Amino acid sequence: MENKQGEEQKARFPLSYALVIGLFGGIIWGGLAQLAAYFHFMTIDLNAVVKYVNIPKIQSGMWRVIAGMLFHTGVSLILAAIYYFLLKKSKTIWAGVLFGVFLWIFVFMMIHPLLASIPSWQKLNGNTLSTTLCLLVLYGLFIGYSISYGYEQHLLKENRLSAWKNTNT
């Protein structure tokens, strides 16, 4: 009984792996969102959250973008942890896609009334709607597929290791 419990403990996919995926997801997709905003594919201000912080130095210029990227990367870590706890065992890419769609609905339909810096989805133009939806779907796909794939590979590695141990004993 104790041996089986030890094997189950080893077969767990560590949360730290999911957080690293969330870190890179935040950097990559946050950077792409910043580029999309820079080239006016979106009319929303991605770094509007910075105005809630009362530090004059980060209210404009490159510091504003860096502070916005840090915020989005922190949120990405939280979202990766949520995906890890709820959906890591999903074996389809559609879980990640639906996670991204849910994020879009959550941001533009549920959070929008709480934060004045996020406009209603009804007031956004077509370019902003399609760009934000595509970015969040691709972000969800990246987070979802990476975490699920990592989880499956970790289990496969542990199963091979335990099979190897059983044949050698």
C-alpha positions as CSV (number, residue, x, y, z in Angstrom):
1,M,0.0,0.0,0.0
2,E,2.7,2.4,0.9
3,N,4.6,1.6,-2.3
4,K,1.6,2.5,-4.4
5,Q,1.1,5.7,-2.6
6,G,4.8,6.6,-3.2
7,E,4.4,5.9,-7.0
8,E,1.3,8.1,-7.1
9,Q,3.2,10.9,-5.5
10,K,6.0,10.5,-8.1
11,A,3.6,10.5,-11.0
12,R,2.4,14.0,-10.3
13,F,3.1,16.7,-12.8
14,P,4.6,19.5,-10.8
15,L,2.8,22.8,-10.6
16,S,6.2,24.5,-11.2
17,Y,6.2,23.2,-14.8
18,A,2.8,24.7,-15.4
19,L,4.0,28.0,-13.9
20,V,7.0,28.1,-16.2
21,I,4.5,27.6,-19.1
22,G,2.4,30.4,-17.8
23,L,5.5,32.6,-17.5
24,F,6.4,32.1,-21.1
25,G,2.8,32.3,-22.2
26,G,2.5,35.7,-20.6
27,I,5.7,36.9,-22.1
28,I,5.1,35.6,-25.6
29,W,1.4,36.4,-26.0
30,G,1.6,39.6,-23.9
31,G,4.4,40.7,-26.3
32,L,2.3,39.8,-29.3
33,A,-0.6,41.7,-27.9
34,Q,1.6,44.8,-27.3
35,L,2.7,44.5,-30.9
36,A,-0.9,44.3,-32.1
37,A,-1.8,47.3,-30.1
38,Y,1.3,49.2,-31.4
39,F,0.3,48.5,-35.0
40,H,-3.3,49.6,-34.2
41,F,-5.0,46.2,-34.6
42,M,-6.7,46.9,-31.3
43,T,-8.2,50.2,-30.0
44,I,-8.0,49.2,-26.3
45,D,-5.2,50.2,-24.0
46,L,-3.5,47.0,-22.8
47,N,-1.6,48.9,-20.2
48,A,-4.5,50.7,-18.6
49,V,-4.1,48.8,-15.4
50,V,-1.0,50.9,-14.8
51,K,-3.1,53.9,-14.1
52,Y,-4.4,52.2,-10.9
53,V,-0.8,52.2,-9.5
54,N,0.3,55.6,-8.2
55,I,3.9,55.6,-9.4
56,P,4.4,58.6,-11.7
57,K,7.5,57.1,-13.5
58,I,5.5,54.2,-15.0
59,Q,2.5,56.3,-16.2
60,S,4.0,56.8,-19.7
61,G,6.5,55.6,-22.2
62,M,8.4,52.4,-22.1
63,W,8.0,52.0,-18.4
64,R,4.2,51.8,-18.9
65,V,4.6,49.0,-21.4
66,I,7.0,47.1,-19.1
67,A,4.7,47.5,-16.1
68,G,1.8,46.3,-18.3
69,M,3.8,43.3,-19.5
70,L,4.7,42.4,-15.8
71,F,1.0,42.6,-14.9
72,H,-0.1,40.4,-17.8
73,T,2.7,37.9,-17.0
74,G,1.5,37.7,-13.4
75,V,-2.1,37.1,-14.5
76,S,-0.8,34.4,-16.9
77,L,0.9,32.6,-14.0
78,I,-2.5,32.6,-12.2
79,L,-4.3,31.4,-15.3
80,A,-1.8,28.6,-15.9
81,A,-2.3,27.4,-12.3
82,I,-6.1,27.5,-12.8
83,Y,-5.7,25.4,-16.0
84,Y,-3.3,23.1,-14.2
85,F,-5.8,22.4,-11.4
86,L,-8.9,22.1,-13.6
87,L,-8.0,20.9,-17.0
88,K,-4.5,19.3,-17.1
89,K,-5.9,15.9,-17.8
90,S,-7.7,16.9,-21.0
91,K,-6.3,15.2,-24.0
92,T,-7.7,17.5,-26.7
93,I,-6.7,20.9,-28.0
94,W,-10.3,22.0,-27.7
95,A,-10.0,22.4,-24.0
96,G,-7.3,25.1,-24.5
97,V,-9.3,26.8,-27.3
98,L,-12.4,26.9,-25.1
99,F,-10.3,28.1,-22.2
100,G,-9.2,31.1,-24.4
101,V,-12.8,31.7,-25.5
102,F,-13.9,31.7,-21.8
103,L,-11.1,34.2,-21.0
104,W,-12.4,36.5,-23.7
105,I,-15.9,36.2,-22.4
106,F,-14.7,36.7,-18.8
107,V,-12.6,39.8,-19.7
108,F,-15.0,41.6,-22.0
109,M,-18.4,40.6,-20.6
110,M,-17.9,39.9,-16.9
111,I,-14.9,42.0,-15.8
112,H,-15.8,45.0,-17.9
113,P,-18.4,46.4,-15.5
114,L,-15.9,46.3,-12.7
115,L,-13.0,48.1,-14.5
116,A,-13.7,51.3,-16.4
117,S,-10.5,50.7,-18.5
118,I,-12.0,47.7,-20.2
119,P,-14.6,48.7,-22.7
120,S,-17.8,46.8,-23.4
121,W,-17.5,44.3,-26.3
122,Q,-20.3,46.0,-28.0
123,K,-18.3,49.3,-28.3
124,L,-15.3,47.6,-29.9
125,N,-14.7,47.7,-33.6
126,G,-14.3,44.5,-35.7
127,N,-10.5,44.6,-35.8
128,T,-10.3,44.8,-32.0
129,L,-12.9,42.1,-31.5
130,S,-11.2,39.7,-33.9
131,T,-7.7,40.5,-32.7
132,T,-8.5,40.1,-29.0
133,L,-10.5,36.9,-29.6
134,C,-7.7,35.4,-31.7
135,L,-5.0,36.3,-29.2
136,L,-6.9,34.9,-26.3
137,V,-7.8,31.7,-28.1
138,L,-4.2,31.2,-29.2
139,Y,-3.0,32.0,-25.6
140,G,-5.5,29.4,-24.2
141,L,-4.4,26.9,-26.8
142,F,-0.7,27.5,-25.9
143,I,-1.3,27.2,-22.1
144,G,-3.7,24.3,-22.5
145,Y,-1.8,22.2,-24.9
146,S,1.5,22.8,-23.2
147,I,0.3,21.9,-19.8
148,S,-1.7,18.8,-21.0
149,Y,1.1,17.6,-23.1
150,G,3.6,18.1,-20.3
151,Y,1.3,16.2,-17.9
152,E,0.9,13.3,-20.4
153,Q,4.6,13.1,-21.0
154,H,5.4,13.2,-17.3
155,L,3.0,10.3,-16.7
156,L,4.5,8.3,-19.6
157,K,7.9,8.8,-18.2
158,E,6.9,7.7,-14.8
159,N,5.1,4.6,-16.2
160,R,8.2,3.7,-18.2
161,L,10.4,4.2,-15.1
162,S,8.1,2.0,-12.9
163,A,8.0,-0.7,-15.6
164,W,11.8,-0.6,-15.9
165,K,12.1,-0.9,-12.1
166,N,9.6,-3.9,-12.1
167,T,11.6,-5.8,-14.7
168,N,14.9,-5.2,-12.9
169,T,13.6,-6.4,-9.5
